[in-house]
């Protein structure tokens, strides 16, 4: 096995990095047991003759930075070489060669192909739960639309679409439509940490993957009218979880005043999940997909969720 030896920062580099405004990244570094994540990445170590490869953990940390700051692969390569804060976080010194954008791209594709991002997300969730940061007071269910990386196919010419997995959906209550994907999430009430993520084409109804977002250890589940089904309410009650799902009127019966008031109370509780989506899109640049195909877009969204959780957990423990 041939792996690059990196990360031996000198005293001058450490001092300069501390002056470079890296307190948030320092807190993240101290928060996580990176050895646990490195064990999940062990299968991606490159073996054989030739130039030594980078440690998978170094490349994974670089992808987290990419998600935090909404960078392209080329921009990430530049920042890794230009920023002491970035270099220190991933473990590069001034003498180390920076991984180029093709190396970063290939590594991300290998993570997706090996389905390791799901395992990494699970390991991080386990660590956050063990640290007491996940409160389990309730799970907030919601979904957000992500535009596809490619241009929209012309009306009636869907076969021209360059992304075969993307789909159209009409935005409820809004003008226009979205062509792309939908990120379904379960967010821990109180902490705001994301505990479950599922990515689908945009035309998949919110209720379809909802049961997979429910962990079963929450005290309650909050959701809007799209999640309200008799079967889901019964299942949650059987698990000892309170179903706090907004009521929807039936074909023959309008909502009573009491049900309308109940819906208002639920809406206030579950509104906190909108902060997650606002951060993803406004601060982390997840306004549209960067890649083509459901698997790669799902990987991008999982990396975004992990990066979001790490920064939020670091802020909670500051």
C-alpha positions in Angstrom: 0.0 0.0 0.0 1.4 3.4 -1.0 -0.1 6.4 0.7 1.2 10.0 0.7 2.6 11.2 4.0 0.9 14.5 4.7 -0.2 16.9 7.4 3.0 17.6 9.2 2.4 21.3 9.8 5.2 23.5 11.2 4.8 25.9 14.2 4.7 28.8 11.8 1.9 27.3 9.8 -0.1 26.5 12.9 0.2 30.0 14.1 -0.8 31.5 10.8 -3.7 29.2 10.5 -5.0 30.2 13.9 -4.9 33.8 12.8 -6.8 32.9 9.6 -10.2 32.6 11.2 -10.4 28.8 11.4 -12.1 28.5 14.8 -15.2 26.8 13.3 -13.1 24.3 11.4 -11.0 23.7 14.6 -14.2 22.9 16.5 -15.3 20.5 13.8 -12.0 18.8 13.9 -12.1 18.3 17.7 -15.8 17.2 17.6 -15.5 14.1 15.5 -13.7 10.8 16.0 -12.2 10.8 12.6 -10.8 7.3 13.1 -14.4 5.9 13.0 -15.0 7.6 9.6 -11.5 6.5 8.4 -12.4 2.8 9.1 -15.5 3.2 6.8 -13.1 4.6 4.1 -10.5 1.8 4.4 -11.7 0.0 1.3 -10.9 3.0 -0.8 -7.1 2.9 -0.1 -5.2 2.6 -3.3 -2.7 -0.3 -3.5 0.0 -1.2 -6.0 2.9 0.4 -7.8 3.1 4.0 -9.0 2.8 7.3 -7.2 1.4 7.1 -3.7 -2.2 8.1 -3.4 -3.9 10.4 -0.9 -5.4 9.1 2.3 -9.2 8.6 1.7 -9.9 10.6 4.9 -8.0 13.6 3.5 -10.0 13.5 0.3 -13.3 13.0 2.3 -12.6 16.1 4.4 -11.9 18.0 1.3 -15.4 17.1 0.0 -16.9 18.3 3.2 -15.3 21.7 2.7 -16.6 21.6 -0.9 -20.1 21.1 0.5 -19.8 23.8 3.2 -18.7 26.5 0.8 -20.5 25.4 -2.4 -17.3 25.0 -4.5 -16.7 23.3 -7.8 -14.0 20.7 -8.0 -11.6 23.3 -9.6 -12.5 25.9 -7.0 -11.8 23.3 -4.2 -8.4 22.5 -5.7 -7.5 26.2 -5.7 -8.7 26.7 -2.1 -6.8 23.7 -0.8 -3.6 25.2 -2.1 -4.4 28.8 -1.3 -6.0 28.6 2.2 -4.1 27.6 5.3 -7.4 26.9 7.0 -8.4 24.4 4.4 -5.0 22.8 4.3 -4.9 22.4 8.1 -8.4 21.0 8.3 -7.7 18.2 5.7 -4.1 17.6 6.9 -2.0 19.3 4.2 1.2 21.2 5.0 2.7 23.9 2.7 5.1 21.3 1.3 2.4 18.8 0.4 1.1 18.5 -3.1 -2.6 19.5 -3.4 -5.0 16.9 -4.9 -6.1 18.1 -8.3 -9.8 18.4 -9.3 -9.7 15.1 -11.3 -8.5 13.3 -8.2 -11.3 14.8 -6.1 -13.9 13.9 -8.8 -12.7 10.3 -9.1 -12.7 9.9 -5.3 -16.3 11.2 -5.0 -17.4 8.9 -7.8 -15.8 6.0 -5.9 -17.7 6.9 -2.7 -20.9 7.0 -4.6 -20.3 3.7 -6.5 -19.3 1.9 -3.2 -22.4 3.4 -1.4 -20.1 4.5 1.3 -21.7 7.9 1.9 -24.7 6.3 3.5 -22.4 4.4 5.9 -20.4 7.6 6.6 -23.7 9.5 7.3 -24.7 6.7 9.7 -21.4 6.8 11.5 -21.6 10.5 12.0 -25.2 10.2 13.2 -24.0 7.6 15.7 -21.3 9.9 17.1 -23.6 12.9 17.4 -26.2 10.7 19.2 -23.5 9.4 21.6 -22.4 12.9 22.3 -25.9 13.8 23.5 -26.5 16.4 20.7 -29.5 14.6 19.2 -32.4 15.4 21.4 -35.1 13.0 19.9 -37.9 15.2 21.0 -39.4 14.9 17.6 -38.6 14.4 13.9 -39.6 17.2 11.5 -40.3 15.8 8.0 -40.1 17.9 4.9 -38.7 18.0 1.4 -37.1 20.6 -0.9 -36.6 20.7 -4.7 -33.2 20.9 -6.3 -32.9 22.0 -10.0 -31.1 19.5 -12.3 -27.6 20.3 -13.5 -28.7 20.2 -17.1 -31.0 22.4 -19.0 -34.6 21.5 -19.2 -35.8 19.4 -22.1 -38.2 21.2 -24.5 -41.9 20.6 -24.0 -42.9 17.3 -25.6 -39.2 16.5 -26.1 -38.4 14.8 -22.8 -36.4 12.2 -24.7 -33.8 14.9 -25.3 -33.1 15.3 -21.5 -29.4 14.8 -20.7 -30.3 13.7 -17.2 -32.5 10.6 -17.5 -33.2 10.5 -13.7 -34.5 14.1 -13.3 -38.2 14.9 -13.5 -40.6 17.8 -13.7 -42.9 18.8 -10.9 -45.4 21.7 -10.5 -44.6 23.7 -7.5 -47.7 23.8 -5.3 -48.9 27.3 -4.7 -46.2 28.8 -6.9 -45.9 29.8 -10.5 -43.8 27.6 -12.7 -42.2 24.2 -12.3 -39.0 22.5 -11.2 -37.0 20.1 -13.3 -34.7 18.0 -11.1 -34.7 16.2 -7.8 -36.3 16.3 -4.4 -34.4 15.9 -1.1 -36.6 14.4 1.6 -35.3 14.9 5.2 -36.0 14.1 8.8 -34.6 16.8 11.1 -34.2 16.4 14.9 -36.5 18.8 16.7 -34.5 21.2 18.9 -31.0 20.5 17.7 -31.8 20.9 14.0 -29.5 18.1 13.0 -30.4 16.1 10.0 -31.0 12.4 10.9 -32.3 11.0 7.6 -31.9 12.0 3.9 -33.5 10.4 0.8 -33.1 11.8 -2.7 -35.7 11.1 -5.4 -36.7 12.5 -8.8 -38.7 15.7 -8.2 -42.0 14.2 -9.1 -42.0 11.7 -6.2 -44.7 12.6 -3.7 -43.5 13.6 -0.3 -45.4 10.8 1.5 -43.8 8.0 -0.6 -40.4 7.8 1.2 -41.6 9.3 4.5 -41.6 6.1 6.6 -37.9 5.6 5.8 -37.2 9.0 7.3 -38.7 8.0 10.7 -36.1 6.5 13.1 -38.6 5.2 15.6 -36.7 6.6 18.6 -38.4 10.1 18.4 -41.0 11.2 20.8 -43.1 12.6 18.0 -43.2 13.0 14.2 -44.2 16.4 12.7 -45.3 16.8 9.1 -47.6 18.7 6.8 -50.8 17.4 5.2 -48.8 15.5 2.6 -47.7 13.0 5.3 -51.1 12.5 6.8 -52.3 8.9 6.2 -54.3 6.5 8.5 -51.7 3.8 8.0 -48.8 6.2 9.1 -50.7 7.4 12.1 -51.4 3.8 13.2 -47.7 2.7 12.6 -46.4 5.6 14.7 -48.8 4.8 17.5 -47.7 1.2 17.5 -44.1 2.4 17.9 -45.0 4.6 20.8 -44.4 7.8 18.7 -46.9 10.6 18.7 -48.2 11.4 15.2 -48.2 15.2 14.9 -49.3 15.3 11.3 -51.4 18.2 10.0 -54.9 17.0 9.1 -56.2 17.3 5.6 -59.9 17.5 4.7 -61.5 14.5 3.1 -63.6 14.6 -0.1 -66.8 15.0 1.9 -65.8 16.7 5.1 -64.0 20.1 5.7 -61.7 20.6 8.6 -63.4 21.6 11.9 -62.2 24.7 13.7 -60.4 22.5 16.2 -58.5 20.7 13.4 -57.6 24.0 11.8 -56.2 25.2 15.1 -54.3 21.9 15.5 -52.8 22.4 12.0 -51.6 25.9 13.0 -49.8 24.6 16.1 -48.1 21.8 14.0 -47.1 24.3 11.3 -45.3 26.4 13.9 -43.4 23.5 15.2 -42.3 22.1 11.9 -41.4 25.5 10.4 -37.9 25.0 11.9 -37.0 22.6 9.1 -37.1 25.5 6.7 -33.9 26.9 8.4 -32.1 23.7 7.2 -33.1 24.2 3.6 -32.3 27.9 3.7 -28.8 27.2 5.0 -28.3 24.5 2.4 -29.3 26.8 -0.5 -28.2 30.3 0.6 -25.1 29.6 2.6 -23.9 26.3 1.1 -24.8 26.9 -2.5 -27.2 23.9 -3.0 -29.4 25.8 -5.4 -29.0 23.2 -8.1 -27.4 19.8 -8.6 -23.8 19.8 -9.8 -23.9 16.3 -11.3 -26.0 14.1 -13.6 -27.9 11.1 -12.4 -29.8 10.2 -9.2 -26.8 8.4 -7.5 -24.4 11.3 -7.9 -27.0 13.9 -6.9 -27.9 11.8 -3.9 -24.2 11.8 -3.0 -24.0 15.6 -3.3 -27.0 16.0 -0.9 -25.7 13.5 1.6 -22.3 15.4 1.7 -24.3 18.6 2.2 -26.2 17.1 5.1 -23.1 15.8 6.7 -21.3 19.1 6.3 -24.3 20.9 7.7 -24.5 18.6 10.7 -20.9 19.1 11.6 -21.0 22.8 11.5 -24.2 22.9 13.4 -22.9 20.5 16.1 -19.7 22.6 16.3 -21.8 25.7 16.9 -23.9 23.9 19.6 -20.8 23.0 21.5 -18.9 26.3 21.2 
